[in-house]
Amino acid sequence: MRHPGPRSRSWFDRIADPSEKALAWLLLTPAIVFILAIVAYPVSTLLWNSLHDVRLLTAQGARFVGTENFALVMSDGQFWRAVRNTMIIVVVTVPGALVMGLALAMLANMPFKSRGPIRLALLLPWAMPLAFVGLIFAWFFHSEYGIVNDVIQRFGGEPRIWFNSPSLTMMAICIATIWKTSSFMALILLAGLQTIPSSLYEAAEVDGASKWTQFTQITLPLLVPSMLVALIFRTLTAIQSFDIPYSMPGPGEETQTLAMYIHMNAVDYLDVGYSSALAVCMFILSMATTWIYLRYVRSDSK
Amino acid sequence: MNAQMNNVFTAKRLRWFAAAIVLANGFFPALWILLTSFKTEAELTAKPITYWPEMPTVANYIAAFRDQPLPQYLLNSFIVAFGSMIVTLFISSLAAYAIARLNLPRRNLILTTIIAVSMFPLVTLMVPLFEIMRGLNLLNSYWALIFPYTVLSLPICTLVLVSFFQEIPRDLENAAMIDGCTRMGAMWRVVVPLAAPGVFTAGILAFVNSWDEFLLSLSFNSAAAFRTLPVGIQMYQGEHSFPWPTISAALVVAMVPVVIVILIFQERVVSGLTAGGVKG
């Protein structure tokens, strides 16, 4: 036995070869330190700031105002417009990306000879920065030289001035977001599809089930677990939509999202108190969404 | 027999059709930007628009490098992404080893806590972090991004590494310890090398995460010397001008590194993403 008894271990031995439990906590320490410094501490200052009047532009210190910031948020028309725009993006792009991702996954799951190009076609949108996607789609929807208007005209339609109208801008933003996010969805669903044993389909084939019945009775139910995980993450990131709407601005601030409004108050106006209250509202929105999903998951598994 | 032949033929055609849709969907935007980047300003503003560049030119690439410090942006993005990748890998491999291998009470709770961090809206963290970085005089520095990006990728990297560590047979480690290695020694000499593919996968995910991040970069590093690519690319547009050919050329240059990464490591990236997605 290499280890001498615990009493004869010197302090050097103890550091060089600590007990398993001590080592486990030692190894976890860097992660804990980072989470405390980058998440826990900032969140506590966020909560503190949301109850204070803190403006970095004026030299005066923080002043306790209680829930005044939140009262201001509730009566702030621009906040509600930002919430509405954000919810439109969530409600349109999350199901949109799911349907699109499922379609792409089914197509990519066909028995191709070489999978490389297909895989790349799913990975490229995932790897492309959101800010680039916003710029590229802003160019697609350009009123004069954009390819979207060109195609519309070729089919005899009326070209639109997309970024002059809030609703058309939101449409363009949603299309860009769906394109960007559906490929990640497809990768997750594809992995799920590949775990479904082909014997199930063969048995269904023998029983004379149609392709559609196979899809609704085998594929969809077995994909639900991978779908739910992907949906939670997609919804949480959709609530934070910033890069694409920022790169595809509509008229004025009509298509501002909640994240854009928070950014404007914090970085442009340096109003830390008010933007903190806004951020707390976004946090509550995210937690509520997660809670609804988890509730659904739990009731579903019963 | 004839029906069978017909069936094979349509199945093949269906496959081609499916492949065409997936490929067009994935590659078209990048391809369109590539084509635009070779068009002259005159061709771009001609109507009807052209699809294939009629007089290909590299002038836009020259302009892209002239109008903005593009190499500086590339360098900044690289330093920030690489720096945070190294820090993330260090932290998450230690944590993942403890979770996957050591006798740790409540290991699932610890893993869940680390993953829950990724549920935190980054926008929410942006506000206090902005104030903290301002107080520490870290705005407009690489550290202002490297530290937060580390936490951004910590959950997915830990998850990927835990699943890789769990697949390494315990006997190998025990054998090393019988041969005189300490537990730490066994970890560094046996487990980490065997988990190298996992470390690699986690590293790529962390790199791409940081490479793509926009909000914190825009908020914390406004000086040109520290701007990363996603923010730098936005700087080509003036108050009223939108030099699309130049922007397209800059986008092509900016996309090359990521395209190379996913070209070489595509299988690892997919395995990492789905390990995180399916188990998370």
Interface residues (C-beta under 8 A of the other chain):
Chain A: R2 A16 D17 P18 E20 K21 L23 A24 W25 L27 L28 P30 A31 F34 I35 A37 I38 V39 Y41 P42 V43 T45 L46 N49 V54 L56 L104 L107 A108 M110 P111 F112 G116 P117 I118 R119 L120 A121 L122 L123 L124 P125 W126 A127 M128 P129 L130 A131 F132 V133 L135 I136 F137 W139 F140 H142 E144 Y145 G146 I147 D150 Q153 W179 S183 F184 L187 I188 L190 A191 G192 P225 S226 V229 A230 F233 L236 I239 Q240 F242 D243 Y246 S247 L258 A259 I262 H263 A266 V267 V272 S275 S276 A279 V280 M282 F283 S286 T290
Chain B: L14 R15 A18 A19 I21 V22 L23 N25 G26 F27 P29 A30 W32 I33 T36 L44 T45 K47 P48 I49 F90 I91 S92 L94 A95 Y97 A98 I99 L102 N103 L104 P105 I110 T113 I114 V117 M119 F120 P121 L122 V123 T124 L125 M126 V127 P128 L129 F130 E131 I132 R134 F147 P148 T150 V151 L154 T158 G180 T182 R183 M184 V208 W211 D212 E213 F214 L215 L218 S219 L229 P230 V231 I233 Q234 W244 I247 S248 L251 A254 M255 V258 V259 V261 I262 L263 Q266 E267 V269 V270 L273 T274 G277 V278 G280
